[in-house]
Amino acid sequence: MSRGIAIGIAVLLVWVALTAGPSAAQAPLSIKVGAVVPLTGRYGSGGAQVKAGYEFAVEDINRAGGVMVKEFNRKLPLALILQDDESDATKTVARLESLASNQVVAYLGGFGSDLHAAASSVAEKNKISYLGVAFALHKVHEQGFKYLFSPFVKSPDLAREIYVFLNASLPAAQRPRRVAVFKEKTDWGDEIGGLWATRATEFGYQAAVQEEYGVGARDLSDIILRAKAANVDGVLAVPTPPDGINLVRQMRLLAFNAKFYLFIRAADAPGWGQNLGKDGDYVVLAPGWHNAMKYPGVKELNEKHQRQFGRPADVIVGPAYASIQILADAITRAGTLDRAKVRDAIAATQLMTVVGPVKFRPDGTGVVPVVFVQWQRGKQELVWPKEFATAPLQYPAPAWDQR
């Protein structure tokens, strides 16, 4: 071979290498996604639903070949690295820090506003996008964080929508006009409790009683008896699952009978009905989703959940599944695993998911449907929005000794 031909071949090979783009050998084996979820502790029942939603979504995306990443000219599978924080915010922070060094492209959150609040600061410090569901705390979105995104309804929307829902569902003369607000001594309890109280008069209600209680408090008789003495006919609260069960049992014991009960978070998990039986009925929750909503992919998700757990998808499974959908879509649009570019793509999301259409406000809060579900005859029935409702609101709740 002549020297000229050899040089020509060498130049050609260099040109091919420069113009062909990154090769498959340069691509990572997978897209690492870090999730810190409470699988044990006070939020364990909710965390189990979050875990199921993440795992189902990852399985479905990987079965379809993975996520297309233009930078590598190929699809890559998602690798979910999931850790238990034991419902302890200190451990949430520690687990997220360890995941950052593991080169995760994004964080996924767990269950409970206090854990998400702790996690958001870590995500901002590490400049890693954080997608969190099952938390309604709005306060954390007021800190100017750029890497926090939550495709989940927030306190201001919930505080307004509960009254809209009641007014649309009940004749004026039958509505629970005098409500008791039981405020958990946490950031979220204070936030949403205050909003319920301040927005009540706007819609024709009165927050006749506002009482605080500590997380894990065993004796709740004082706040219950004060509500009973004030003749309230509605109760609004955001207890943890154990505290919610405790509230119901003590309300029954003290013969405090309201017409309407909203227990956000506590009643989300199937264990609510299993633990309380008929006493768990008539309670309304706001989980962010229900398996009867007619959006693409819901039918298949229900079938998958039914095969594994013997029931349609639980209420937090859908929002968790949607978080993976949002992340996969953002990575594809970004065309890279660069964390900053993935963050920008998430911010620009306009996507139809299993929870419906999702987009984000500049503060990272999601524009999503508000959903109310009620326990009826041991099942969670969708009662709002009306176009998807599986049953009308059962009201008023009968006295405890008449169930």
DATA-V7492 format. One record per backbone hydrogen bond with DSSP energy under -0.5 kcal/mol. CO is the residue of the C=O (numbers start at 1). NH is the residue of the N-H. If there is no record, write none. Layout:
# DATA-V7492
<<CO NH> <CO NH>>
This chain:
# DATA-V7492
<<2 6> <3 7> <4 8> <5 9> <6 10> <7 11> <8 12> <9 13> <10 14> <11 15> <12 16> <13 17> <14 18> <15 19> <16 20> <23 26> <23 27> <24 27> <29 77> <30 32> <31 79> <32 105> <32 106> <33 81> <34 108> <35 37> <35 83> <37 39> <37 85> <41 44> <43 47> <44 48> <45 49> <46 50> <47 51> <48 52> <49 53> <50 54> <51 55> <52 56> <53 57> <54 58> <55 59> <56 60> <57 61> <58 62> <59 63> <60 64> <61 66> <62 65> <67 76> <68 70> <69 72> <69 73> <69 74> <70 73> <71 22> <74 69> <76 67> <77 31> <78 80> <79 33> <79 81> <80 82> <81 35> <83 37> <85 88> <87 89> <88 92> <89 93> <90 94> <91 95> <92 96> <93 97> <94 98> <95 99> <96 100> <97 101> <99 102> <99 104> <100 103> <106 34> <107 131> <108 36> <112 116> <113 117> <114 118> <115 119> <116 120> <117 121> <118 122> <119 123> <120 124> <121 125> <122 126> <123 127> <123 128> <124 127> <129 107> <130 132> <130 149> <131 109> <134 112> <136 155> <138 141> <139 142> <140 143> <141 144> <147 130> <147 149> <149 132> <150 152> <150 366> <152 366> <154 157> <154 158> <155 159> <156 160> <157 161> <158 162> <159 163> <160 163> <160 164> <161 165> <162 166> <163 167> <164 168> <165 169> <166 170> <171 174> <171 175> <172 175> <175 177> <177 179> <177 206> <178 233> <178 234> <179 208> <179 209> <180 182> <180 236> <181 183> <181 211> <182 184> <182 238> <183 213> <184 186> <186 190> <187 191> <188 192> <188 193> <189 193> <190 194> <191 195> <192 196> <193 197> <194 198> <195 199> <196 200> <197 201> <199 203> <200 203> <200 205> <201 204> <206 179> <206 208> <209 181> <211 183> <213 185> <214 217> <218 220> <220 224> <221 225> <222 226> <223 227> <224 228> <225 229> <226 230> <227 232> <228 231> <233 259> <233 260> <234 180> <235 262> <236 182> <237 264> <239 266> <240 244> <241 245> <242 246> <243 247> <244 248> <245 249> <246 250> <247 251> <248 252> <249 253> <250 254> <251 256> <252 255> <255 257> <256 258> <259 397> <260 235> <261 263> <261 284> <262 237> <262 264> <263 267> <264 266> <265 268> <269 272> <270 273> <270 274> <271 275> <272 276> <273 277> <276 279> <277 280> <278 281> <280 283> <282 261> <283 375> <284 263> <285 373> <290 293> <293 295> <295 298> <297 301> <298 302> <299 303> <300 304> <301 305> <302 306> <303 307> <304 308> <305 309> <305 310> <305 311> <306 310> <314 317> <314 318> <315 319> <316 320> <317 321> <318 322> <319 323> <320 324> <321 325> <322 326> <323 327> <324 328> <325 329> <326 330> <327 331> <328 332> <329 333> <330 334> <331 335> <331 336> <335 71> <338 342> <339 343> <340 344> <341 345> <342 346> <343 347> <344 348> <346 349> <349 360> <351 353> <351 358> <353 356> <356 353> <358 351> <359 367> <361 364> <364 150> <365 361> <366 368> <367 359> <371 288> <372 383> <372 384> <373 285> <374 376> <374 381> <375 282> <376 379> <379 376> <379 381> <381 374> <381 383> <382 390> <382 391> <384 372> <385 388> <385 389> <386 389> <393 395> <399 402> <400 403>>
